[in-house]
């Protein structure tokens, strides 16, 4: 399985491209190369494009922190700013 690291997608987000759609192989590769480093990953399956469906031949895997804002925006949420969260003393 061919793997291409440190690539930017069309939105400027960094991802790892796997020339495979076998999720077991992808998981095993990620575990072998990133285990113990505290990384979390996300696979985005975007079916929103209206066009003829083509069988995927590759999988884009993102570092979760790289796309957090995009996911929150899609869900209609905002990331809490640590400066704006109330202190425990304020709530007592």
MOPAC internal coordinates of N, CA, C and O (Angstrom, degrees):
PM7 1SCF
backbone

  N    0.0000 0     0.00 0     0.00 0    0    0    0
  C    1.4442 1     0.00 0     0.00 0    1    0    0
  C    1.5250 1   107.70 1     0.00 0    2    1    0
  O    1.2310 1   120.75 1   -52.39 1    3    2    1
  N    1.3040 1   116.18 1   127.61 1    3    2    1
  C    1.4596 1   121.66 1   179.30 1    5    3    2
  C    1.5290 1   108.98 1   -83.82 1    6    5    3
  O    1.2310 1   120.82 1   -43.86 1    7    6    5
  N    1.3422 1   116.04 1   136.14 1    7    6    5
  C    1.4552 1   122.31 1  -179.43 1    9    7    6
  C    1.5279 1   108.49 1  -128.03 1   10    9    7
  O    1.2310 1   120.92 1   -48.24 1   11   10    9
  N    1.3311 1   115.85 1   131.76 1   11   10    9
  C    1.4589 1   121.52 1   178.75 1   13   11   10
  C    1.5242 1   107.15 1  -119.52 1   14   13   11
  O    1.2310 1   120.63 1   -61.25 1   15   14   13
  N    1.3415 1   116.40 1   118.75 1   15   14   13
  C    1.4606 1   121.07 1  -177.61 1   17   15   14
  C    1.5270 1   111.10 1  -102.82 1   18   17   15
  O    1.2310 1   121.62 1   -15.78 1   19   18   17
  N    1.3416 1   114.51 1   164.22 1   19   18   17
  C    1.4702 1   122.98 1   175.79 1   21   19   18
  C    1.5235 1   112.66 1    55.48 1   22   21   19
  O    1.2310 1   121.04 1  -129.51 1   23   22   21
  N    1.3172 1   115.62 1    50.49 1   23   22   21
  C    1.4605 1   122.49 1   178.77 1   25   23   22
  C    1.5238 1   108.20 1  -111.88 1   26   25   23
  O    1.2310 1   120.39 1   -35.78 1   27   26   25
  N    1.3246 1   116.87 1   144.22 1   27   26   25
  C    1.4566 1   120.86 1   173.99 1   29   27   26
  C    1.5190 1   109.54 1   -99.33 1   30   29   27
  O    1.2310 1   120.93 1   -44.83 1   31   30   29
  N    1.3450 1   115.83 1   135.17 1   31   30   29
  C    1.4566 1   119.67 1   176.46 1   33   31   30
  C    1.5252 1   109.62 1   -80.72 1   34   33   31
  O    1.2310 1   120.12 1     5.54 1   35   34   33
  N    1.3230 1   117.37 1  -174.46 1   35   34   33
  C    1.4670 1   121.01 1  -176.62 1   37   35   34
  C    1.5249 1   112.86 1   -66.77 1   38   37   35
  O    1.2310 1   120.03 1   165.75 1   39   38   37
  N    1.3444 1   117.55 1   -14.25 1   39   38   37
  C    1.4600 1   121.47 1   178.55 1   41   39   38
  C    1.5289 1   112.33 1  -100.37 1   42   41   39
  O    1.2310 1   120.45 1  -178.13 1   43   42   41
  N    1.3262 1   116.74 1     1.87 1   43   42   41
  C    1.4570 1   120.85 1   179.33 1   45   43   42
  C    1.5127 1   114.96 1    88.31 1   46   45   43
  O    1.2310 1   120.05 1  -175.59 1   47   46   45
  N    1.3439 1   117.51 1     4.41 1   47   46   45
  C    1.4603 1   121.26 1   178.86 1   49   47   46
  C    1.5302 1   110.00 1   -84.39 1   50   49   47
  O    1.2310 1   120.63 1   -41.21 1   51   50   49
  N    1.3202 1   116.40 1   138.79 1   51   50   49
  C    1.4605 1   120.08 1   178.15 1   53   51   50
  C    1.5188 1   110.32 1   -79.07 1   54   53   51
  O    1.2310 1   120.99 1   -40.00 1   55   54   53
  N    1.3124 1   115.70 1   140.00 1   55   54   53
  C    1.4548 1   120.86 1  -179.46 1   57   55   54
  C    1.5224 1   109.94 1  -147.91 1   58   57   55
  O    1.2310 1   121.67 1    -7.10 1   59   58   57
  N    1.3154 1   114.40 1   172.90 1   59   58   57
  C    1.4592 1   122.23 1   173.07 1   61   59   58
  C    1.5287 1   105.65 1  -114.02 1   62   61   59
  O    1.2310 1   120.49 1   -52.11 1   63   62   61
  N    1.3257 1   116.67 1   127.89 1   63   62   61
  C    1.4605 1   120.51 1  -179.62 1   65   63   62
  C    1.5192 1   108.84 1  -100.85 1   66   65   63
  O    1.2310 1   121.24 1   -55.90 1   67   66   65
  N    1.3192 1   115.23 1   124.10 1   67   66   65
  C    1.4595 1   122.15 1   175.46 1   69   67   66
  C    1.5256 1   107.96 1  -106.22 1   70   69   67
  O    1.2310 1   120.51 1   -53.91 1   71   70   69
  N    1.3062 1   116.63 1   126.09 1   71   70   69
  C    1.4656 1   120.61 1   177.57 1   73   71   70
  C    1.5267 1   108.29 1   -83.77 1   74   73   71
  O    1.2310 1   121.89 1  -122.22 1   75   74   73
  N    1.3228 1   113.99 1    57.78 1   75   74   73
  C    1.4584 1   122.55 1  -179.21 1   77   75   74
  C    1.5185 1   107.88 1  -164.17 1   78   77   75
  O    1.2310 1   120.06 1   -23.03 1   79   78   77
  N    1.3072 1   117.49 1   156.97 1   79   78   77
  C    1.4557 1   122.20 1   172.39 1   81   79   78
  C    1.5229 1   110.64 1  -116.22 1   82   81   79
  O    1.2310 1   120.04 1  -169.91 1   83   82   81
  N    1.3170 1   117.53 1    10.09 1   83   82   81
  C    1.4552 1   122.64 1   179.85 1   85   83   82
  C    1.5296 1   108.85 1   -81.41 1   86   85   83
  O    1.2310 1   120.68 1   -77.11 1   87   86   85
  N    1.3312 1   116.31 1   102.89 1   87   86   85
  C    1.4519 1   120.65 1  -174.91 1   89   87   86
  C    1.5243 1   112.82 1   -64.10 1   90   89   87
  O    1.2310 1   119.77 1   150.12 1   91   90   89
  N    1.3129 1   118.05 1   -29.88 1   91   90   89
  C    1.4680 1   120.67 1   177.45 1   93   91   90
  C    1.5279 1   110.83 1   -64.74 1   94   93   91
  O    1.2310 1   120.53 1   135.32 1   95   94   93
  N    1.3344 1   116.59 1   -44.68 1   95   94   93
  C    1.4657 1   120.22 1   177.47 1   97   95   94
  C    1.5287 1   111.73 1   -64.30 1   98   97   95
  O    1.2310 1   120.83 1   140.56 1   99   98   97
  N    1.3220 1   116.02 1   -39.44 1   99   98   97
  C    1.4624 1   120.60 1   179.29 1  101   99   98
  C    1.5251 1   109.97 1   -64.68 1  102  101   99
  O    1.2310 1   120.34 1   133.59 1  103  102  101
  N    1.3336 1   116.95 1   -46.41 1  103  102  101
  C    1.4572 1   120.64 1   178.18 1  105  103  102
  C    1.5291 1   110.87 1   -59.00 1  106  105  103
  O    1.2310 1   120.31 1   132.92 1  107  106  105
  N    1.3144 1   117.01 1   -47.08 1  107  106  105
  C    1.4679 1   120.97 1  -179.71 1  109  107  106
  C    1.5238 1   111.15 1   -59.94 1  110  109  107
  O    1.2310 1   120.03 1   137.95 1  111  110  109
  N    1.3407 1   117.55 1   -42.05 1  111  110  109
  C    1.4624 1   120.98 1   179.38 1  113  111  110
  C    1.5287 1   110.47 1   -64.00 1  114  113  111
  O    1.2310 1   120.42 1   133.19 1  115  114  113
  N    1.3461 1   116.80 1   -46.81 1  115  114  113
  C    1.4680 1   120.65 1   179.47 1  117  115  114
  C    1.5243 1   110.63 1   -61.03 1  118  117  115
  O    1.2310 1   120.51 1   137.11 1  119  118  117
  N    1.3240 1   116.63 1   -42.89 1  119  118  117
  C    1.4595 1   120.80 1  -179.66 1  121  119  118
  C    1.5262 1   110.44 1   -63.16 1  122  121  119
  O    1.2310 1   120.12 1   138.37 1  123  122  121
  N    1.3149 1   117.38 1   -41.63 1  123  122  121
  C    1.4633 1   121.75 1  -179.95 1  125  123  122
  C    1.5258 1   111.47 1   -65.70 1  126  125  123
  O    1.2310 1   119.93 1   140.92 1  127  126  125
  N    1.3252 1   117.73 1   -39.08 1  127  126  125
  C    1.4637 1   121.21 1  -173.34 1  129  127  126
  C    1.5323 1   115.02 1   -94.77 1  130  129  127
  O    1.2310 1   119.58 1   158.39 1  131  130  129
  N    1.3282 1   118.41 1   -21.61 1  131  130  129
  C    1.4635 1   120.03 1  -174.30 1  133  131  130
  C    1.5320 1   114.10 1  -127.37 1  134  133  131
  O    1.2310 1   119.22 1  -178.57 1  135  134  133
  N    1.3131 1   119.09 1     1.43 1  135  134  133
  C    1.4619 1   122.18 1  -177.78 1  137  135  134
  C    1.5237 1   110.88 1   -58.57 1  138  137  135
  O    1.2310 1   120.95 1   -44.54 1  139  138  137
  N    1.3340 1   115.79 1   135.46 1  139  138  137
  C    1.4560 1   121.16 1   177.33 1  141  139  138
  C    1.5096 1   114.60 1    85.86 1  142  141  139
  O    1.2310 1   119.73 1   177.70 1  143  142  141
  N    1.3328 1   118.13 1    -2.30 1  143  142  141
  C    1.4585 1   121.00 1  -178.44 1  145  143  142
  C    1.5334 1   112.90 1   -95.69 1  146  145  143
  O    1.2310 1   119.95 1   177.85 1  147  146  145
  N    1.3219 1   117.71 1    -2.15 1  147  146  145
  C    1.4590 1   121.16 1   177.33 1  149  147  146
  C    1.5155 1   115.34 1    78.57 1  150  149  147
  O    1.2310 1   119.78 1  -167.85 1  151  150  149
  N    1.3211 1   118.02 1    12.15 1  151  150  149
  C    1.4587 1   120.34 1  -179.73 1  153  151  150
  C    1.5251 1   110.71 1   -80.31 1  154  153  151
  O    1.2310 1   120.98 1   -32.80 1  155  154  153
  N    1.3201 1   115.74 1   147.20 1  155  154  153
  C    1.4554 1   122.83 1   171.09 1  157  155  154
  C    1.5227 1   106.34 1  -119.95 1  158  157  155
  O    1.2310 1   120.94 1   -35.08 1  159  158  157
  N    1.3277 1   115.82 1   144.92 1  159  158  157
  C    1.4559 1   120.53 1  -175.09 1  161  159  158
  C    1.5216 1   110.72 1  -123.41 1  162  161  159
  O    1.2310 1   121.14 1   -22.12 1  163  162  161
  N    1.3248 1   115.42 1   157.88 1  163  162  161
  C    1.4536 1   121.82 1   177.34 1  165  163  162
  C    1.5194 1   108.84 1  -137.48 1  166  165  163
  O    1.2310 1   121.35 1   -40.51 1  167  166  165
  N    1.3142 1   115.02 1   139.49 1  167  166  165
  C    1.4637 1   121.49 1   172.58 1  169  167  166
  C    1.5210 1   106.18 1  -110.67 1  170  169  167
  O    1.2310 1   120.61 1   -58.02 1  171  170  169
  N    1.3225 1   116.44 1   121.98 1  171  170  169
  C    1.4562 1   121.42 1  -179.87 1  173  171  170
  C    1.5261 1   107.87 1   -97.36 1  174  173  171
  O    1.2310 1   121.19 1   -58.57 1  175  174  173
  N    1.3187 1   115.34 1   121.43 1  175  174  173
  C    1.4624 1   120.71 1   175.93 1  177  175  174
  C    1.5253 1   105.83 1  -108.95 1  178  177  175
  O    1.2310 1   120.73 1   -77.67 1  179  178  177
  N    1.3125 1   116.20 1   102.33 1  179  178  177
  C    1.4631 1   122.24 1  -173.95 1  181  179  178
  C    1.5237 1   109.44 1   -99.79 1  182  181  179
  O    1.2310 1   121.11 1   -70.54 1  183  182  181
  N    1.3240 1   115.48 1   109.46 1  183  182  181
  C    1.4584 1   120.50 1   178.66 1  185  183  182
  C    1.5242 1   111.09 1  -108.09 1  186  185  183
  O    1.2310 1   120.44 1  -160.01 1  187  186  185
  N    1.3275 1   116.77 1    19.99 1  187  186  185
  C    1.4576 1   120.80 1  -175.69 1  189  187  186
  C    1.5209 1   113.92 1   -83.60 1  190  189  187
  O    1.2310 1   119.69 1   169.59 1  191  190  189
  N    1.2962 1   118.20 1   -10.41 1  191  190  189
  C    1.4572 1   121.46 1  -176.57 1  193  191  190
  C    1.5307 1   109.35 1   -82.86 1  194  193  191
  O    1.2310 1   121.16 1   -54.10 1  195  194  193
  N    1.3330 1   115.39 1   125.90 1  195  194  193
  C    1.4628 1   120.18 1   178.88 1  197  195  194
  C    1.5191 1   109.82 1   -87.22 1  198  197  195
  O    1.2310 1   120.95 1   -81.25 1  199  198  197
  N    1.2966 1   115.79 1    98.75 1  199  198  197
  C    1.4612 1   120.63 1   176.85 1  201  199  198
  C    1.5195 1   108.30 1  -162.59 1  202  201  199
  O    1.2310 1   120.62 1    -4.56 1  203  202  201
  N    1.2934 1   116.42 1   175.44 1  203  202  201
  C    1.4539 1   120.17 1   178.22 1  205  203  202
  C    1.5211 1   109.25 1   -63.39 1  206  205  203
  O    1.2310 1   121.28 1   -47.14 1  207  206  205
  N    1.3104 1   115.16 1   132.86 1  207  206  205
  C    1.4599 1   120.34 1  -178.24 1  209  207  206
  C    1.5206 1   110.28 1   -74.51 1  210  209  207
  O    1.2310 1   121.28 1   -49.56 1  211  210  209
  N    1.3204 1   115.15 1   130.44 1  211  210  209
  C    1.4569 1   120.95 1   174.16 1  213  211  210
  C    1.5172 1   107.90 1  -118.00 1  214  213  211
  O    1.2310 1   120.71 1   -41.57 1  215  214  213
  N    1.3058 1   116.24 1   138.43 1  215  214  213
  C    1.4612 1   121.06 1   178.17 1  217  215  214
  C    1.5276 1   108.98 1   -60.04 1  218  217  215
  O    1.2310 1   119.68 1   -56.33 1  219  218  217
  N    1.3547 1   118.22 1   123.67 1  219  218  217
  C    1.4670 1   119.39 1  -179.60 1  221  219  218
  C    1.5231 1   111.56 1   -65.71 1  222  221  219
  O    1.2310 1   121.31 1   -34.54 1  223  222  221
  N    1.3238 1   115.09 1   145.46 1  223  222  221
  C    1.4630 1   120.64 1   178.38 1  225  223  222
  C    1.5239 1   111.33 1  -118.63 1  226  225  223
  O    1.2310 1   120.68 1   175.81 1  227  226  225
  N    1.3383 1   116.31 1    -4.19 1  227  226  225
  C    1.4516 1   119.93 1   179.23 1  229  227  226
  C    1.5218 1   109.31 1  -144.34 1  230  229  227
  O    1.2310 1   121.37 1   -17.22 1  231  230  229
  N    1.3201 1   114.99 1   162.78 1  231  230  229
  C    1.4649 1   121.84 1  -179.78 1  233  231  230
  C    1.5191 1   108.32 1  -129.42 1  234  233  231
  O    1.2310 1   120.69 1   -50.62 1  235  234  233
  N    1.3268 1   116.29 1   129.38 1  235  234  233
  C    1.4573 1   121.39 1   175.44 1  237  235  234
  C    1.5148 1   108.58 1   -97.22 1  238  237  235
  O    1.2310 1   120.98 1   -55.71 1  239  238  237
  N    1.3262 1   115.73 1   124.29 1  239  238  237
  C    1.4577 1   121.94 1   179.83 1  241  239  238
  C    1.5227 1   107.73 1  -115.32 1  242  241  239
  O    1.2310 1   120.97 1   -52.09 1  243  242  241
  N    1.3298 1   115.74 1   127.91 1  243  242  241
  C    1.4580 1   121.66 1  -176.63 1  245  243  242
  C    1.5222 1   110.40 1  -107.97 1  246  245  243
  O    1.2310 1   120.90 1   -30.82 1  247  246  245
  N    1.3356 1   115.89 1   149.18 1  247  246  245
  C    1.4419 1   120.22 1   166.22 1  249  247  246
  C    1.5233 1   105.28 1   -71.28 1  250  249  247
  O    1.2310 1   119.93 1   -51.76 1  251  250  249
  N    1.3113 1   117.74 1   128.24 1  251  250  249
  C    1.4632 1   121.12 1  -173.24 1  253  251  250
  C    1.5183 1   112.29 1   -56.46 1  254  253  251
  O    1.2310 1   119.85 1   140.67 1  255  254  253
  N    1.3413 1   117.90 1   -39.33 1  255  254  253
  C    1.4652 1   118.99 1  -179.76 1  257  255  254
  C    1.5176 1   112.35 1   -66.87 1  258  257  255
  O    1.2310 1   119.86 1   160.23 1  259  258  257
  N    1.3290 1   117.87 1   -19.77 1  259  258  257
  C    1.4685 1   122.06 1   179.28 1  261  259  258
  C    1.5292 1   111.42 1   -72.37 1  262  261  259
  O    1.2310 1   119.86 1   150.76 1  263  262  261
  N    1.3308 1   117.88 1   -29.24 1  263  262  261
  C    1.4679 1   120.35 1  -175.71 1  265  263  262
  C    1.5279 1   113.07 1  -117.13 1  266  265  263
  O    1.2310 1   119.71 1  -167.19 1  267  266  265
  N    1.3272 1   118.15 1    12.81 1  267  266  265
  C    1.4660 1   121.50 1  -177.57 1  269  267  266
  C    1.5254 1   111.85 1   -55.28 1  270  269  267
  O    1.2310 1   120.04 1   131.27 1  271  270  269
  N    1.3285 1   117.54 1   -48.73 1  271  270  269
  C    1.4622 1   120.12 1  -178.49 1  273  271  270
  C    1.5259 1   111.70 1   -62.24 1  274  273  271
  O    1.2310 1   120.33 1   139.92 1  275  274  273
  N    1.3325 1   116.98 1   -40.08 1  275  274  273
  C    1.4648 1   120.59 1   179.05 1  277  275  274
  C    1.5323 1   110.96 1   -63.43 1  278  277  275
  O    1.2310 1   120.19 1   137.76 1  279  278  277
  N    1.3237 1   117.24 1   -42.24 1  279  278  277
  C    1.4651 1   121.49 1   179.53 1  281  279  278
  C    1.5277 1   110.26 1   -65.97 1  282  281  279
  O    1.2310 1   120.13 1   135.65 1  283  282  281
  N    1.3356 1   117.35 1   -44.35 1  283  282  281
  C    1.4647 1   120.35 1   178.93 1  285  283  282
  C    1.5199 1   111.05 1   -63.69 1  286  285  283
  O    1.2310 1   120.21 1   138.79 1  287  286  285
  N    1.3282 1   117.20 1   -41.21 1  287  286  285
  C    1.4623 1   121.35 1   178.18 1  289  287  286
  C    1.5251 1   110.23 1   -61.26 1  290  289  287
  O    1.2310 1   120.45 1   136.32 1  291  290  289
  N    1.3193 1   116.74 1   -43.68 1  291  290  289
  C    1.4688 1   121.16 1   179.11 1  293  291  290
  C    1.5288 1   110.54 1   -61.80 1  294  293  291
  O    1.2310 1   120.58 1   142.94 1  295  294  293
  N    1.3363 1   116.49 1   -37.06 1  295  294  293
  C    1.4610 1   121.06 1  -179.01 1  297  295  294
  C    1.5291 1   112.40 1   -81.92 1  298  297  295
  O    1.2310 1   120.26 1   174.15 1  299  298  297
  N    1.3457 1   117.11 1    -5.85 1  299  298  297
  C    1.4528 1   120.60 1  -179.63 1  301  299  298
  C    1.5197 1   113.15 1    78.68 1  302  301  299
  O    1.2310 1   120.17 1  -153.89 1  303  302  301
  N    1.3236 1   117.28 1    26.11 1  303  302  301
  C    1.4556 1   122.62 1  -179.05 1  305  303  302
  C    1.5219 1   110.52 1  -116.92 1  306  305  303
  O    1.2310 1   121.19 1   -13.44 1  307  306  305
  N    1.3308 1   115.32 1   166.56 1  307  306  305
  C    1.4590 1   120.39 1   175.61 1  309  307  306
  C    1.5137 1   108.43 1  -124.87 1  310  309  307
  O    1.2310 1   120.57 1   -30.89 1  311  310  309
  N    1.3228 1   116.51 1   149.11 1  311  310  309
  C    1.4466 1   122.54 1   176.23 1  313  311  310
  C    1.5241 1   108.27 1   -73.81 1  314  313  311
  O    1.2310 1   120.47 1   -50.32 1  315  314  313
  N    1.3136 1   116.70 1   129.68 1  315  314  313
  C    1.4625 1   120.62 1  -179.68 1  317  315  314
  C    1.5186 1   109.68 1   -67.71 1  318  317  315
  O    1.2310 1   120.83 1   -46.87 1  319  318  317
  N    1.3006 1   116.02 1   133.13 1  319  318  317
  C    1.4552 1   122.06 1   176.48 1  321  319  318
  C    1.5242 1   107.45 1   -86.27 1  322  321  319
  O    1.2310 1   120.17 1   -52.74 1  323  322  321
  N    1.3220 1   117.28 1   127.26 1  323  322  321
  C    1.4553 1   120.52 1  -177.56 1  325  323  322
  C    1.5194 1   111.91 1   -58.08 1  326  325  323
  O    1.2310 1   119.78 1   148.76 1  327  326  325
  N    1.3258 1   118.02 1   -31.24 1  327  326  325
  C    1.4551 1   121.71 1   179.63 1  329  327  326
  C    1.5314 1   112.05 1   -70.28 1  330  329  327
  O    1.2310 1   120.05 1   157.39 1  331  330  329
  N    1.3273 1   117.51 1   -22.61 1  331  330  329
  C    1.4601 1   121.69 1  -176.93 1  333  331  330
  C    1.5166 1   113.00 1   -95.00 1  334  333  331
  O    1.2310 1   119.46 1   170.83 1  335  334  333
  N    1.3357 1   118.63 1    -9.17 1  335  334  333
  C    1.4630 1   120.33 1  -179.06 1  337  335  334
  C    1.5141 1   108.98 1   -78.60 1  338  337  335
  O    1.2310 1   120.17 1   -42.83 1  339  338  337
  N    1.3340 1   117.28 1   137.17 1  339  338  337
  C    1.4675 1   120.04 1  -178.00 1  341  339  338
  C    1.5247 1   110.94 1   -70.04 1  342  341  339
  O    1.2310 1   121.25 1   -33.99 1  343  342  341
  N    1.3277 1   115.21 1   146.01 1  343  342  341
  C    1.4502 1   120.84 1   175.75 1  345  343  342
  C    1.5328 1   109.41 1   -74.44 1  346  345  343
  O    1.2310 1   120.86 1   -24.95 1  347  346  345
  N    1.3132 1   115.96 1   155.05 1  347  346  345
  C    1.4692 1   119.74 1   177.83 1  349  347  346
  C    1.5247 1   110.77 1   -60.59 1  350  349  347
  O    1.2310 1   120.21 1   144.86 1  351  350  349
  N    1.3290 1   117.21 1   -35.14 1  351  350  349
  C    1.4556 1   121.03 1  -179.55 1  353  351  350
  C    1.5319 1   111.24 1   -64.79 1  354  353  351
  O    1.2310 1   120.04 1   147.49 1  355  354  353
  N    1.3469 1   117.53 1   -32.51 1  355  354  353
  C    1.4593 1   121.69 1  -179.78 1  357  355  354
  C    1.5245 1   111.37 1   -68.60 1  358  357  355
  O    1.2310 1   120.13 1   153.15 1  359  358  357
  N    1.3225 1   117.35 1   -26.85 1  359  358  357
  C    1.4675 1   121.44 1  -175.99 1  361  359  358
  C    1.5169 1   112.00 1   -88.35 1  362  361  359
  O    1.2310 1   119.21 1   175.02 1  363  362  361
  N    1.3142 1   119.12 1    -4.98 1  363  362  361
  C    1.4681 1   120.69 1  -176.60 1  365  363  362
  C    1.5062 1   111.08 1   -97.96 1  366  365  363
  O    1.2310 1   120.10 1   180.00 1  367  366  365

